[in-house]
Amino acid sequence: MCEDQKDKYLWLENIDGESALEWVKNRNNATVETLQKHPDYQRINAKILQILRLLLVLGVKKITNI
């Protein structure tokens, strides 16, 4: 691969690196902010939490074939 084709995101492969963790944190925050602006966010989030709590009560440890 020549220099102008170098992967500019190669540093993200160091998943425990400070730069990668900071990048992920920033992207997560931006995503949450965007999702929370959706008019149905609260309703959908509450339903998802309800389902996850039920799965926890039922002892489901792994979900496959989704």
C-alpha positions, 0 to 999 in steps of 0.5 A: 500500500502506498503512502497516500492509501494509508489507512487513516483509522489504523490507530483505532485497531489499538482498542485499549489505546487512549486515542481510540477510547476517547474517539469511541466515547465521543462517537457514543456521546454524539449518537446518544444525543442524536437518538434522544432527540427522536420524538419516540426515544423515551417510549422505545427506550422504556420498551427495550429496558422492559424486555431486557429486564424480563430476559434477565428475570428469565435467566437468558444469558445469550440471544442467538439467531437475531 
